[in-house]
Amino acid sequence: MLEYIKEPNDIKSIQPEDYRALAREIRRFLLKNVSRTGGHLASNLGIVELTMALHLVLDFPKDQLIFDVGHQSYVHKILTGRKEGFKHLRQFGGMSGFPKRKESDCDAFHSGHSSMSLSAALGLIAARDVNQTDETVVAVIGDGALSGGMAYEALNNMARLRKEKKNLIVILNDNKMSIAENVGGMSAYLNKVRTQKEYVKFKGNVEQSLLKIPKIGKGVASFLKKSKDSIKQLFVPGMYFEDMGITYVGPLDGHNIPLMVETLNRAKQLDEPIILHVVTKKGKGYRPAEQNPAKFHGVNPFSLKTGQTTAAKTAPSNTEIFSETLLEEADKDSKIIAVTAAMPDGTGLGKFHDRFPDRFYDVGIAEEHAVTFCAGMAARGLKPVFAVYSTFLQRGFDQILHDAAIGNYPVIFGLDRAGLVGADGETHQGIFDIPYLSMIPNVTIMAPINGKELREMLKSTLSDPKGPTAIRYSRGEAGRLYEDQWEELEYGKGQILEKGKEAVILAVGNMIPEAHKAVEILKKYGYEIGLVNPRYMKPMDEELLKSLSGQYPLIVTLEEGILNGGFGSMAARCLMENDYKGKVRSIGIQDQFVEHGSVQELRKMLGIDGEHIAASIRQWIEE
C-alpha cells in the first residue's frame, strides 16, 4: 500500500482495516533500505504505529511535529512523501537521517541531539500565540531523553500552559531504551508506572462508578477531582507530571493504532498541556533488533538474514584501542573511574562496566552533569575518564570551564568521533572541539596520529594528569602510519616526521594520512615538503614552531575542524608574535556546518583531501 503514500496526509485515504498491513509494509520497507544504506533501525521499527496514528490525526504541514533527537523520523519521512529518498539515505547529496526543515515543510524543527524537543515545542507555542494561528503542536520524546536536564527545564516552564489554557501534546515514547538501556530515577519511576496496568482501566471509569453511589457518589467524585492527593496516587507512584500541573494519560499501547488515534483526537481538544505515556517496543518486527536494540540503534549495511554487518573489518578501531588501554590501566590503578552519558557501547566502555562495575557510571543523557560529576571525583584524588562523542561534549561547555578548568581538576575526556563522522551529518560532526576547548585556560588538548600514539597518550595522561585533558580521536579504524617512527611523549612537544625545504605541514591527528598523501604527490613535482605531528594542540609547542620558522618559507597547518579559533589560528598567532617573515596558510573547514556523506567524500568537497592539499601548497609555493 505504500504506492498510495505519495504526498503528506495520503495515509488518511487508507481504510482502518488496512492499518496493520500498512504497518507491516513500512517495516519491510525500512528493513530493505536500512540494511542496504545503514542508518537508525531499531528506533524506527518501534515507532511505526505511533507515527501512523499521528499522521492520521494531524494535518501536515500545518500542524507541527517535533521528534526529540530525530533519529526516529524515518516513518514520518515515508508518510510525508519521501520514500524515494531512502535510496540514498544518509549518503552524500541524499536524504538526511534526521528531520531537516530545508528538506521538507513537514519537518517542523531540525534535530539531532537529545532532550531538546520540549523547549522547541514551547517556542512554537509562543509563536502560535503571536501569529494568532491554530495549529496543533506535538513533541515526541523518548524516556531516555528525560534523563537530560534540558527536558526538565522545559517541563518546569510547560506547567504555565495550564494557567494560560494552551494546548501542547507531548508523546512520551517509552521503550525502556535510549541507545543503551536506560538508567536513573526517571527510568525507575516509569518502570513502576508501566507495572500498574490496572490503573489505565481504573482511570477510565472511576468517576462514573463513584457517581452511581446513592447520595454520596457525586460529592466523593467531586472531592477526589479537587484533591491534590487524588485517587490516582493510590495506583501510580508519585504522579510526577500531574504534580507539575501537566495532565498525564497512560501508559498506552503505542502499537494500537485505533487507541492512539482516539486518544490523540481527544488530546487535541484540551486547552492545557498533556503528556501521553506511550509504551512501544524498540526494534519491533525484526527479531535481531528486538533482542539487541542497542546493536541496531545505528547500523552499517547488514545482512537481513543474519543481522551481521556486511563491511569487512581489518583493524581495531580507535574506540577499541582506547577501551582496551583504559582496562589495562584500571587493572593497575584502582583510582581510575569510567563515565559515560548513556553510550557505554558506542564509547567502548561496555567491557569496563563488566570488569569494574563499582568503578563505572552511566549518568544517562546528561553531559553537563557528567563533567561536574567527574570534577568532583577528581577533586578528591580519583582519575575519572569521561568517554564522550565530540559533538555531545559541546553540551557540557560551561561545566568544563567553570567546574573542571577553574579548579584545574584532572578530568580526562576521551573525545570520540572527533572530526568528520560522515552519515549523521551537521548535528554530529565533531569539528568544533578544538575551538571551544582551546579558549579555556588549564585545558590540554591532544590528538594521536595512530593507534600506538592513542594508547600512549591515554597511559601518559592517567599516570601524570596536568588538569582537564581532552584526547581527541576519530571514528573508525586506528591508523598505523608512522608507528615505526615512534618517539616517547613529552608534554607539550610535537614530533618531526619528514624534513623538507619548500614548505612544512603541521597536520593534526587523523589528517596525517592526507598530509602524507600530499607530500608524496608534491614529490613528483620535485618539491620536498616537511611533515610535523603537533601531538598537542594546547599547549602549543612554541619552541618547535620557532625552529620551523627559521627553516621554511611556507608553514601550512592542517586540521579536520573549524578554522575559526582552531589549531591553525593559534599557530598563526604564535608565529606572528615571533615575527615570522614567511607565509602561513591554514587548511581546514570554513565557517559552515557540514552535511552528511562519507568522510572521504566530505573531505574532497571541503578541499582537505590529499589531492586538494597538494594543489593548494603547490600554488602557494609558486606565488
C-alpha positions as CSV (number, residue, x, y, z in Angstrom):
1,M,0.0,0.0,0.0
2,L,3.0,2.3,0.2
3,E,2.4,3.1,-3.5
4,Y,-0.6,5.2,-2.4
5,I,1.5,7.3,0.0
6,K,3.0,9.9,-2.3
7,E,2.1,13.2,-0.5
8,P,1.5,14.4,3.1
9,N,-1.8,13.2,4.5
10,D,-2.3,10.4,1.9
11,I,-2.5,8.0,4.8
12,K,-5.9,9.3,5.6
13,S,-7.2,7.5,2.5
14,I,-6.2,4.2,3.9
15,Q,-9.0,2.2,5.5
16,P,-8.8,1.3,9.2
17,E,-8.9,-2.4,8.4
18,D,-5.7,-2.0,6.4
19,Y,-3.6,-0.2,9.1
20,R,-1.9,-3.4,10.2
21,A,-1.0,-4.3,6.7
22,L,0.5,-0.9,6.1
23,A,2.5,-1.1,9.3
24,R,4.0,-4.4,8.1
25,E,4.8,-2.9,4.7
26,I,6.5,0.1,6.3
27,R,8.7,-2.3,8.4
28,R,9.6,-4.3,5.4
29,F,10.5,-1.1,3.5
30,L,12.7,0.1,6.4
31,L,14.5,-3.2,6.7
32,K,15.1,-3.4,3.0
33,N,16.5,0.1,2.7
34,V,18.4,0.5,6.0
35,S,20.1,-2.9,5.6
36,R,21.5,-1.5,2.3
37,T,22.4,2.0,3.3
38,G,22.9,1.8,7.1
39,G,21.0,4.1,9.5
40,H,18.9,4.1,12.6
41,L,16.8,1.0,12.6
42,A,15.6,-0.2,16.0
43,S,14.0,3.1,17.0
44,N,12.2,3.5,13.7
45,L,10.8,-0.1,13.8
46,G,9.4,0.6,17.2
47,I,7.6,3.8,16.3
48,V,5.7,2.7,13.2
49,E,2.1,2.5,14.6
50,L,2.6,5.6,16.7
51,T,3.8,7.7,13.7
52,M,0.9,6.4,11.6
53,A,-1.6,7.5,14.3
54,L,0.0,10.9,14.5
55,H,-0.4,11.3,10.7
56,L,-4.0,10.1,10.8
57,V,-4.8,12.8,13.3
58,L,-2.6,15.7,12.3
59,D,-2.7,17.8,9.2
60,F,0.7,18.4,7.5
61,P,2.5,20.7,7.0
62,K,0.1,22.9,9.0
63,D,0.5,21.0,12.3
64,Q,3.9,20.9,13.9
65,L,5.5,17.6,14.9
66,I,8.9,17.6,16.6
67,F,10.9,14.5,17.2
68,D,13.4,14.6,20.1
69,V,16.8,13.6,18.7
70,G,15.2,12.9,15.4
71,H,16.7,9.6,14.5
72,Q,13.2,8.0,14.7
73,S,11.8,10.2,12.0
74,Y,12.1,7.7,9.1
75,V,8.4,6.7,9.2
76,H,7.4,10.3,9.3
77,K,9.5,10.9,6.1
78,I,7.8,7.9,4.4
79,L,4.4,9.2,5.2
80,T,5.2,12.7,4.0
81,G,6.1,11.5,0.5
82,R,9.8,11.0,0.8
83,K,10.1,7.3,0.4
84,E,12.2,7.6,-2.8
85,G,14.8,9.4,-0.8
86,F,15.6,6.2,1.0
87,K,17.6,5.0,-2.0
88,H,20.3,7.5,-0.9
89,L,19.5,7.7,2.8
90,R,22.5,9.4,4.7
91,Q,24.6,9.3,1.5
92,F,26.4,12.3,0.0
93,G,23.8,14.5,-1.6
94,G,21.0,12.2,-0.4
95,M,18.3,12.4,2.2
96,S,19.2,13.1,5.8
97,G,18.6,10.6,8.6
98,F,17.3,13.4,10.8
99,P,14.5,16.0,10.4
100,K,15.5,19.0,8.3
101,R,13.4,22.0,7.6
102,K,15.1,22.7,4.3
103,E,14.3,19.1,3.2
104,S,10.5,19.3,3.9
105,D,7.9,21.8,5.2
106,C,6.6,18.8,7.2
107,D,9.7,18.8,9.4
108,A,8.8,21.4,12.0
109,F,12.3,21.6,13.5
110,H,15.8,20.3,12.8
111,S,17.2,18.0,15.5
112,G,20.0,15.6,16.2
113,H,20.8,15.9,19.9
114,S,18.7,14.7,22.8
115,S,16.3,16.4,25.2
116,M,15.5,19.5,23.1
117,S,12.0,18.8,21.8
118,L,10.0,20.2,24.7
119,S,11.9,23.5,24.6
120,A,11.4,23.8,20.9
121,A,7.7,22.9,21.2
122,L,7.2,25.6,23.7
123,G,8.8,28.1,21.3
124,L,6.4,27.0,18.6
125,I,3.5,27.5,21.1
126,A,4.7,31.1,21.8
127,A,5.0,31.7,18.0
128,R,1.4,30.3,17.5
129,D,0.2,32.9,20.1
130,V,1.9,35.8,18.5
131,N,1.0,34.8,14.9
132,Q,-2.6,34.0,16.1
133,T,-2.8,30.7,14.3
134,D,-4.4,27.4,15.4
135,E,-2.0,24.6,14.5
136,T,-1.6,21.6,16.8
137,V,1.9,21.2,18.3
138,V,3.2,17.7,19.2
139,A,6.5,16.8,20.7
140,V,7.7,13.1,20.7
141,I,10.3,12.5,23.4
142,G,11.8,9.2,24.5
143,D,12.1,8.0,28.1
144,G,15.9,8.1,27.7
145,A,15.8,11.8,26.7
146,L,14.1,12.5,30.1
147,S,17.4,11.9,31.7
148,G,18.7,15.1,30.1
149,G,18.4,18.3,32.2
150,M,17.1,20.4,29.4
151,A,13.9,18.4,29.3
152,Y,13.2,19.1,33.0
153,E,13.8,22.8,32.4
154,A,11.1,22.7,29.7
155,L,8.7,20.7,31.9
156,N,9.1,23.3,34.6
157,N,8.2,26.0,32.0
158,M,5.4,24.0,30.5
159,A,3.4,23.9,33.6
160,R,2.4,27.6,33.0
161,L,0.4,26.5,29.9
162,R,-2.4,25.1,32.1
163,K,-3.0,28.5,33.6
164,E,-2.9,30.1,30.2
165,K,-5.3,27.5,28.8
166,K,-3.0,26.5,25.9
167,N,-2.7,23.1,24.4
168,L,0.5,21.1,23.8
169,I,0.6,17.4,23.3
170,V,3.7,15.6,24.5
171,I,4.2,11.9,23.5
172,L,6.4,10.1,26.0
173,N,7.6,7.3,23.8
174,D,8.6,4.7,26.4
175,N,10.6,1.8,25.0
176,K,12.9,1.4,28.1
177,M,15.9,2.5,25.9
178,S,17.8,5.4,24.7
179,I,20.8,3.9,22.8
180,A,21.7,1.6,25.7
181,E,19.4,0.5,28.5
182,N,18.1,3.5,30.5
183,V,19.4,4.3,33.9
184,G,18.4,6.6,36.7
185,G,15.4,7.8,38.7
186,M,13.1,8.6,35.9
187,S,13.6,5.2,34.3
188,A,12.8,3.6,37.6
189,Y,9.7,5.8,38.0
190,L,8.4,4.9,34.6
191,N,9.0,1.3,35.2
192,K,6.7,1.5,38.3
193,V,4.1,3.2,36.2
194,R,4.3,0.5,33.5
195,T,3.7,-2.2,36.1
196,Q,0.4,-0.6,37.3
197,K,-1.6,-1.9,34.4
198,E,-4.8,-1.8,36.4
199,Y,-4.5,2.0,36.5
200,V,-5.4,2.5,32.9
201,K,-8.6,0.6,33.1
202,F,-9.5,2.0,36.5
203,K,-8.9,5.6,35.5
204,G,-11.3,5.4,32.6
205,N,-14.4,4.6,34.7
206,V,-13.6,5.6,38.3
207,E,-15.6,8.8,38.1
208,Q,-18.7,7.1,36.5
209,S,-18.5,4.3,39.1
210,L,-18.5,6.8,42.0
211,L,-21.4,8.8,40.6
212,K,-23.6,5.7,40.7
213,I,-23.2,5.5,44.5
214,P,-26.5,6.8,46.0
215,K,-26.5,10.2,47.8
216,I,-22.7,10.4,48.4
217,G,-21.3,9.4,45.0
218,K,-21.3,12.9,43.4
219,G,-19.8,14.5,46.4
220,V,-16.9,12.0,46.7
221,A,-16.2,12.2,43.0
222,S,-16.1,16.0,43.2
223,F,-13.9,15.9,46.2
224,L,-11.4,13.5,44.7
225,K,-11.1,15.5,41.5
226,K,-10.3,18.6,43.5
227,S,-8.0,16.9,46.0
228,K,-4.3,17.2,45.4
229,D,-3.8,13.7,46.7
230,S,-6.3,12.2,44.3
231,I,-7.2,8.6,43.9
232,K,-4.6,8.3,41.2
233,Q,-2.0,8.4,43.9
234,L,-3.2,5.0,45.1
235,F,-2.2,3.4,41.9
236,V,0.5,5.4,40.3
237,P,3.6,6.2,42.4
238,G,4.2,10.0,42.7
239,M,2.2,11.2,39.7
240,Y,5.2,13.3,38.9
241,F,3.8,15.0,35.8
242,E,0.4,15.8,37.4
243,D,2.0,17.3,40.4
244,M,3.8,19.7,38.0
245,G,0.5,20.8,36.5
246,I,0.6,18.7,33.4
247,T,-2.2,16.3,32.6
248,Y,-1.0,12.7,32.3
249,V,-2.6,9.8,30.5
250,G,-1.1,6.4,30.3
251,P,0.6,4.1,29.9
252,L,-0.9,3.4,26.5
253,D,-0.2,0.7,23.9
254,G,1.8,2.6,21.2
255,H,1.2,-0.2,18.7
256,N,-2.6,0.0,19.0
257,I,-3.4,2.4,16.2
258,P,-7.2,2.9,16.9
259,L,-6.5,3.6,20.6
260,M,-3.8,6.1,19.7
261,V,-6.0,7.9,17.1
262,E,-8.8,8.2,19.6
263,T,-6.5,9.4,22.4
264,L,-4.8,11.9,20.2
265,N,-8.1,13.3,18.9
266,R,-9.2,13.8,22.5
267,A,-5.9,15.4,23.5
268,K,-6.3,17.9,20.7
269,Q,-9.5,19.2,22.2
270,L,-7.9,20.1,25.6
271,D,-6.9,23.7,26.4
272,E,-3.9,22.5,28.6
273,P,-0.7,20.6,28.2
274,I,-1.0,16.8,28.2
275,I,1.5,14.0,28.3
276,L,0.6,10.7,26.7
277,H,2.7,8.0,28.1
278,V,3.0,5.5,25.2
279,V,4.8,2.2,25.6
280,T,6.5,0.8,22.4
281,K,8.9,-2.0,21.6
282,K,12.2,-0.9,20.1
283,G,13.1,-3.0,17.1
284,K,9.6,-4.4,16.8
285,G,9.1,-6.7,13.8
286,Y,12.7,-7.8,13.3
287,R,13.9,-10.4,15.9
288,P,17.6,-9.5,15.9
289,A,16.7,-5.8,16.6
290,E,14.2,-6.8,19.3
291,Q,16.8,-9.0,21.0
292,N,19.6,-6.5,20.7
293,P,18.2,-3.0,20.2
294,A,21.4,-1.3,21.2
295,K,23.3,-3.0,18.4
296,F,20.6,-2.0,15.9
297,H,20.3,1.6,17.1
298,G,22.6,2.9,14.4
299,V,23.9,0.3,12.0
300,N,26.1,0.0,9.0
301,P,24.8,-2.0,6.0
302,F,24.0,-5.5,7.2
303,S,22.6,-8.9,6.1
304,L,18.8,-9.1,6.7
305,K,19.1,-12.9,7.1
306,T,21.9,-12.9,9.7
307,G,21.8,-9.4,11.2
308,Q,25.6,-9.2,10.7
309,T,27.3,-6.2,9.2
310,T,28.5,-6.7,5.6
311,A,31.5,-4.4,6.0
312,A,34.8,-6.2,6.4
313,K,36.8,-5.2,9.4
314,T,40.6,-5.3,9.1
315,A,42.0,-3.4,12.1
316,P,40.9,-2.3,15.6
317,S,39.1,1.0,15.9
318,N,40.3,4.0,17.9
319,T,37.4,3.4,20.2
320,E,38.6,-0.2,20.9
321,I,42.2,0.8,21.5
322,F,41.0,3.5,23.9
323,S,38.8,0.9,25.7
324,E,41.5,-1.8,26.0
325,T,44.1,0.7,27.2
326,L,41.7,2.0,29.8
327,L,41.1,-1.5,31.0
328,E,44.8,-2.3,31.2
329,E,45.5,0.8,33.3
330,A,42.5,0.3,35.5
331,D,43.8,-3.2,36.4
332,K,46.9,-1.4,37.8
333,D,45.2,1.7,39.3
334,S,42.1,1.5,41.5
335,K,41.6,5.2,41.3
336,I,40.6,5.1,37.6
337,I,36.9,5.6,37.1
338,A,35.0,5.4,33.8
339,V,31.9,7.6,33.0
340,T,29.5,7.6,30.0
341,A,26.4,9.6,29.1
342,A,24.1,6.7,28.1
343,M,26.6,5.3,25.5
344,P,28.6,2.5,27.1
345,D,28.9,0.6,23.9
346,G,29.3,3.5,21.5
347,T,32.3,4.8,23.5
348,G,33.7,1.3,24.2
349,L,33.1,1.3,27.9
350,G,30.9,-1.8,28.0
351,K,33.9,-4.0,28.8
352,F,34.9,-1.7,31.6
353,H,31.4,-2.0,33.1
354,D,31.6,-5.8,33.0
355,R,35.1,-5.9,34.7
356,F,34.8,-3.0,37.1
357,P,31.1,-2.4,37.8
358,D,31.9,-0.5,41.0
359,R,34.1,2.0,39.1
360,F,31.7,2.5,36.2
361,Y,29.0,5.2,36.0
362,D,26.4,5.7,33.3
363,V,24.7,9.0,34.1
364,G,22.2,9.0,31.3
365,I,21.9,11.6,28.6
366,A,23.4,14.3,31.0
367,E,26.7,15.5,29.7
368,E,26.6,18.6,31.9
369,H,26.2,16.5,35.0
370,A,28.9,14.1,33.8
371,V,31.5,16.8,33.6
372,T,30.9,18.2,37.0
373,F,30.5,14.7,38.5
374,C,33.9,13.9,37.2
375,A,35.3,17.2,38.5
376,G,34.0,16.3,42.0
377,M,35.8,12.9,41.9
378,A,39.0,14.4,40.6
379,A,38.9,17.0,43.4
380,R,39.3,14.1,45.8
381,G,42.1,12.3,44.1
382,L,40.3,10.0,41.7
383,K,41.1,9.7,38.0
384,P,37.8,10.0,36.1
385,V,37.7,9.3,32.4
386,F,34.6,10.6,30.6
387,A,34.3,8.9,27.2
388,V,32.0,11.0,25.0
389,Y,31.4,11.9,21.4
390,S,32.9,15.3,20.5
391,T,29.5,16.6,19.3
392,F,27.9,15.8,22.7
393,L,30.6,17.3,24.9
394,Q,29.5,20.6,23.5
395,R,26.6,20.5,25.9
396,G,29.0,20.5,28.8
397,F,30.9,23.6,27.8
398,D,30.1,25.7,30.9
399,Q,30.8,22.8,33.2
400,I,34.2,22.3,31.6
401,L,35.0,25.9,32.1
402,H,33.5,26.6,35.5
403,D,33.7,23.3,37.3
404,A,36.7,21.5,35.9
405,A,39.1,24.1,34.5
406,I,38.9,26.8,37.2
407,G,39.9,24.3,39.8
408,N,42.3,22.6,37.4
409,Y,40.9,19.2,38.2
410,P,42.4,16.3,36.2
411,V,39.3,15.1,34.3
412,I,40.2,13.1,31.2
413,F,37.9,13.4,28.2
414,G,38.1,10.6,25.7
415,L,36.8,12.6,22.8
416,D,35.5,10.0,20.5
417,R,34.2,10.8,16.9
418,A,36.4,13.9,16.7
419,G,36.5,15.3,13.2
420,L,34.1,14.3,10.4
421,V,31.8,11.4,11.3
422,G,30.1,11.1,8.0
423,A,26.5,9.9,7.5
424,D,24.9,11.5,10.6
425,G,25.6,15.0,9.2
426,E,25.6,18.5,10.7
427,T,24.4,17.6,14.2
428,H,27.1,15.0,14.7
429,Q,30.2,16.2,13.0
430,G,33.0,16.6,15.7
431,I,34.5,19.7,14.1
432,F,34.1,22.2,16.9
433,D,36.1,20.8,19.8
434,I,39.4,22.4,19.3
435,P,38.0,26.0,19.1
436,Y,35.6,25.5,22.1
437,L,38.2,23.8,24.3
438,S,41.2,25.8,23.4
439,M,39.7,29.1,24.7
440,I,39.5,27.6,28.2
441,P,42.6,28.1,30.5
442,N,44.2,25.0,32.0
443,V,42.8,22.7,29.3
444,T,45.2,20.3,27.5
445,I,44.2,19.1,24.0
446,M,45.9,16.1,22.4
447,A,45.4,14.3,19.1
448,P,47.1,11.0,18.2
449,I,48.0,10.1,14.6
450,N,47.8,6.3,15.0
451,G,46.7,3.6,17.4
452,K,50.0,3.4,19.2
453,E,50.1,7.1,20.0
454,L,46.5,7.0,21.2
455,R,47.4,4.2,23.6
456,E,50.5,6.1,24.9
457,M,48.6,9.4,25.2
458,L,46.0,7.8,27.5
459,K,48.6,6.0,29.6
460,S,50.7,9.1,30.0
461,T,47.7,11.3,30.9
462,L,46.5,8.7,33.5
463,S,49.9,8.5,35.1
464,D,50.6,12.2,35.2
465,P,47.5,14.3,34.6
466,K,48.1,18.1,34.2
467,G,44.5,19.2,34.6
468,P,41.4,18.8,32.3
469,T,42.7,16.9,29.3
470,A,41.0,16.0,26.0
471,I,42.3,13.2,23.9
472,R,40.6,13.6,20.5
473,Y,40.4,10.6,18.2
474,S,38.3,9.9,15.1
475,R,35.7,7.3,14.3
476,G,36.7,4.1,12.6
477,E,39.9,2.1,12.3
478,A,43.0,3.3,14.0
479,G,45.9,4.3,11.7
480,R,49.3,2.6,11.5
481,L,51.1,5.2,9.6
482,Y,54.4,6.4,11.2
483,E,54.1,3.9,14.1
484,D,57.7,2.8,13.1
485,Q,58.9,6.3,13.9
486,W,57.6,6.3,17.4
487,E,59.2,8.8,19.9
488,E,58.4,9.0,23.6
489,L,55.8,11.6,24.5
490,E,56.9,14.8,26.2
491,Y,54.3,17.1,27.5
492,G,53.5,19.9,25.1
493,K,56.0,18.8,22.4
494,G,55.5,17.8,18.8
495,Q,57.3,15.4,16.5
496,I,59.0,15.9,13.2
497,L,58.1,13.1,10.8
498,E,59.5,14.3,7.5
499,K,62.1,17.0,6.7
500,G,61.8,19.2,3.6
501,K,62.7,22.5,2.0
502,E,60.0,24.5,0.3
503,A,57.2,24.0,2.9
504,V,56.2,22.1,6.1
505,I,52.8,20.8,7.0
506,L,51.6,20.6,10.7
507,A,48.8,18.0,10.5
508,V,46.5,17.4,13.4
509,G,45.7,13.8,14.4
510,N,43.7,12.0,11.8
511,M,44.8,14.3,9.0
512,I,48.3,12.9,8.9
513,P,47.4,10.3,6.2
514,E,46.0,13.1,3.9
515,A,49.1,15.2,4.6
516,H,51.3,12.2,3.8
517,K,49.5,11.7,0.5
518,A,50.0,15.4,-0.3
519,V,53.7,15.1,0.5
520,E,54.0,12.1,-1.9
521,I,52.1,13.9,-4.7
522,L,54.4,17.0,-4.4
523,K,57.5,14.8,-4.6
524,K,56.5,14.0,-8.1
525,Y,56.8,17.7,-8.9
526,G,60.2,18.0,-7.4
527,Y,59.2,19.5,-4.1
528,E,60.5,18.4,-0.7
529,I,57.8,19.0,1.9
530,G,58.3,18.6,5.6
531,L,55.7,17.0,7.9
532,V,55.1,17.5,11.6
533,N,52.8,15.8,14.1
534,P,52.0,18.5,16.7
535,R,50.6,16.0,19.1
536,Y,49.4,18.8,21.4
537,M,47.0,21.5,20.2
538,K,47.3,23.1,23.6
539,P,49.8,23.8,25.0
540,M,51.4,24.5,21.6
541,D,55.0,23.6,21.0
542,E,56.2,27.2,20.5
543,E,59.9,26.1,20.5
544,L,59.2,23.8,17.6
545,L,57.3,26.5,15.7
546,K,60.2,28.9,16.2
547,S,62.6,26.3,14.8
548,L,60.4,25.6,11.8
549,S,60.1,29.3,11.1
550,G,63.8,29.5,10.6
551,Q,63.8,26.7,8.1
552,Y,60.7,27.0,5.9
553,P,59.4,29.9,3.8
554,L,55.9,28.4,4.0
555,I,54.2,26.9,7.0
556,V,50.9,25.1,6.4
557,T,48.5,23.9,9.2
558,L,46.0,21.2,8.5
559,E,43.0,20.1,10.6
560,E,39.7,18.4,10.2
561,G,37.9,21.0,12.1
562,I,36.6,24.6,12.0
563,L,39.3,27.1,11.2
564,N,37.8,29.9,13.4
565,G,39.6,29.5,16.7
566,G,41.2,26.2,15.6
567,F,44.8,24.9,15.7
568,G,45.7,27.0,12.6
569,S,44.6,30.2,14.2
570,M,46.6,29.5,17.3
571,A,49.7,28.5,15.3
572,A,49.5,31.6,13.1
573,R,49.2,33.9,16.1
574,C,52.3,32.3,17.7
575,L,54.3,32.7,14.5
576,M,53.2,36.3,14.1
577,E,54.2,37.1,17.7
578,N,57.6,35.7,17.0
579,D,58.0,37.9,13.8
580,Y,57.9,35.0,11.3
581,K,58.5,36.6,7.9
582,G,57.3,33.7,5.7
583,K,53.8,32.7,4.6
584,V,51.4,30.9,6.9
585,R,48.4,29.1,5.5
586,S,45.7,27.1,7.2
587,I,43.7,24.3,5.7
588,G,40.6,23.2,7.4
589,I,36.8,23.7,7.4
590,Q,35.5,27.1,6.7
591,D,32.7,28.8,8.7
592,Q,29.9,26.3,7.9
593,F,28.0,23.2,9.0
594,V,28.9,20.1,7.2
595,E,26.2,17.8,5.8
596,H,26.1,14.1,5.6
597,G,28.2,11.8,3.3
598,S,31.2,9.5,3.6
599,V,34.2,11.0,5.3
600,Q,36.3,10.8,2.1
601,E,33.5,12.5,0.0
602,L,33.2,15.3,2.6
603,R,37.0,15.8,2.7
604,K,37.0,16.2,-1.1
605,M,34.1,18.6,-1.0
606,L,35.8,20.7,1.7
607,G,39.2,20.7,0.0
608,I,41.0,18.9,2.8
609,D,41.9,15.6,1.0
610,G,45.4,14.8,-0.2
611,E,44.9,16.0,-3.8
612,H,43.5,19.3,-2.8
613,I,46.1,19.9,-0.1
614,A,48.9,19.2,-2.6
615,A,47.4,21.6,-5.2
616,S,47.0,24.4,-2.7
617,I,50.6,24.0,-1.4
618,R,51.9,24.0,-4.9
619,Q,50.1,27.2,-5.7
620,W,51.3,28.9,-2.5
621,I,54.9,27.9,-3.3
622,E,54.7,29.2,-6.8
623,E,53.0,32.5,-5.8
